[in-house]
Amino acid sequence: MVKYSVLNESRQLFASKYRLYLPSEEELRVEVEREREMVVRERLEGYGVGVGE
């Protein structure tokens, strides 16, 4: 079984990457965490805050 969620009432769903197989729940968790960290880092850099300082 695969668990995914989308926003309520979302009529369209776009994908920037395509895979020939569905990732495991752990692979999906790791990818979401990696993307989240990248967004946080970019926002902090935008505010002039160094990451890891």
C-alpha angles and dihedrals in degrees: 000000000000123000119208131154132200132183116282114263091014106156096181132044121188127194125205093190131039126203131191090223135031116256120243117255089256093050090050092049091051092049093049091049091049091051092046092052091049092052092048091049092050092049093049091049088051088058091048093250116139116228115232095015 
